[in-house]
Amino acid sequence: MSGADTITDRPLTAKGRETRRRIVEAASDLMVERGVAAVSLDEVGRITSTSKSQMYHYFTGKDELVAAVVICVRDRILAFQGDLLVTVQSVDDLQGWADSIVAFQRRAPRWSGCPLGTLASELNGDSGTGHFDIHEAFDSWQLLLETSLVRLQASGGLRADADPERLATATLASLQGGLLMSKALQDETPLVVALGAAVDYLRTFAST
């Protein structure tokens, strides 16, 4: 959490931590589905059976809840992506990573895009804590990709002249663009094509 001396910096009991986690999880689902502006603290309180006084015990206001939501969404993405990337042993294995992302999107009732991208589109221009945490979340996701590429390079699967940082940036940008277009068109094709192009580009740096 950015900033000092906030309510959520104070120690919580095990029950309090579980209540706060439940509130943040519910708020994350709502804000990703409907947008940050459309979700109020009162609504989150009703859905989680949390009184207004309890809500303000855990959060000073909506801005602090939004910051917690961004962190929650980041952690969900990093857990999912981390499980996929840990199995990558060669550049060709990245096709499996791409296929798993497409398969995950297909399982949803509709093409919902990237939850972090959805939050970022609303928080763009916001100078508050939520905006800061969006920046950190994308940095963390890019670093996860970069770390996998560094590992491949160290094992000899990626050429020594490859730049893992730039390749991670290009790959994540392709993924985000594909997710955005697939959400807008409700069609998997942009995501499949974008990820395919990203993996093909990465293959050009594979050691021969």
N, C-alpha and C positions, 0 to 999 in steps of 0.2 A: 504494500500500500504506500503510495507516495504521500509525502507530507508528514508532519510530526504531531503527536498528541491528539490523535483522533480517537473516537470511541473504540474502533476496532483494533487499536494498538493496545488496549487494556486487556489484562488476562481474563479469559472466560473459563467457566467450568466446562466439563465434558458435555453436559446437557446443553449449555449455552453454545458451544461450538457446533453441536449437531443441529440445533435450531437455526443458527446462522447459516450453516451449510445448506439446509433445506430451503431457506428463503432464497439464497443466491442461486441454487439450482433451478428453482421454479422461475425466478426472475430471468435467468439466462434463457430458458426455453421460450418464455413469452416475448422477450425483447428481440431475440433472433427471428422469431416467427412474424411478429407484428411491428417491430420497430421500437426504438427506445422511447420516442416521444409519445407513443400510443399507450405506454404502460405506466401506471401510477403506483406509488407506494401503497395506496389504499387497496388497489386491485391485487397486488402481490400479497398483502396482508389477508385479504378475503380468501384467496386461493390456498394459502398455507395455514389458514386458521390462526393467524397471528394478530394480536391486538395492535392498535396504533402505538400505544406506549412501548410495547415490545419492539416494534419496528424501529422506533427512535432510540431504543436501548442499544441496538446493534448498528444502526446507521444514522449519521447526523442529518441525512437528507438523501434525495434521489441521486445526487452526484456521487456520493460515496457508494451507494448501491450499484450504480452503473460501473464504477471502477472495479468493484468486486466481480461484477458480471464479466467484464473484459478478461480478468484474470482467470475466471472459471472457464470461459470459452477457450482461452489460450491453453490451459492445462488439458482440456479435453482433446484439442487438436494435437498437442505435443505427445500425448499418450498414444493416440491412434497412429500418428506418423512415426513415432519412435518404434512401435511394435513392427511396423512395415520395414523401416530402414535398417533395423538391426540384423535382418536376414540377408541384406544385400552383400554379396561376395564378389560381384563383378559388375561392369557397366551394363551388361545384358540383363542382369537381375533387376535393374531399374524399370524394365518393362512390367515386371510383376508388381512393383510399387505403383506404377501408373494404372495398371488394370484394377488393382484393389481400390483405388480412389474412385474410378468409374463405377465399379460394382457397388461400392458404398452409397454413391449417389443414386444408383438405380433402385436401391432398396427403399428409399424414401417415397412417401406418397406423391411427391412432386419434386421437380428439380429446384432445390432451395439455395443453391450456390454455397459460397463459403460463409460460415457464421461470423468469422472475424472480419471478412470483407463487408458483410452486411452492417456490422456495428461501425466499422470505419467510415462508411459512406455517410452515416448520420453524425458522427463525431468529428468529421472533417472541419477544420476551422475552429474547433473548440480548444481553448487553451487550458482547460481544466485537467484534472487527474485522469479522466477517461481517455483523453487524447494521448497523454503521456504513456499510458499503459498499452494503448493500441500500437504505438511506435515500438515499445519494448517487446510486445507479443510477436510482431512481424520479425523483429531482429532475432528473437529466440527460435522462430520457425526456420528462418534462413540459416541460422547457425547449426541447427540440427541437420539440415541438408548438407551444409558445408562440411560438417564433421564426418558425415558418411563418405563424402568425396575425398577428404583428406585420408581417411582410412583406406580407401581403394588405392589412392596414390601411393601410400606407404607400403601396401602389399604388392605393388607392381601392376595393378589392374588399370591404372590411369597414368597417362604419360607425365613425365617429370615437368614438362613445360606447361601443363594445364594449370589454370588458376581456379582452385576450388571455390573461392569467394565469389568471383564473377559468374562461374557456372551455376552456383547455388542461387544467385540473384536472378539469372536468366530463367532458370527452371521454375522458381517460385512465381515469377512474373507471368510465365506461360500458363502455369496452373491457375493463377488468379484470373487471368483473362478468359481462359476456357470456362471456368466456373461461372463467371459473370455472364458470358454470352449464353451458356446453356440454361442458366436461370431465366434470362430475358426471353429466350426463344422456346423454353420448355422442350429442349431437344439435346440429346447427348452428343451430337456430332461436334460442336465446337470444342468441348472438353476432350473428346477422344483425339481429335486432330491436333489440338494444342499440346497435349501430353505426348502424342506420338512424335511430333516435331521436336519437342524438348529432349526426348530420349534419343532420337536420331542424332541430334546435335552432340549430345554427350558421348555417343558412340564414336564420333570422329576423334575423340581424345583417348579412346581405349588403347592400351598398349598392344602392339601386334607381335 
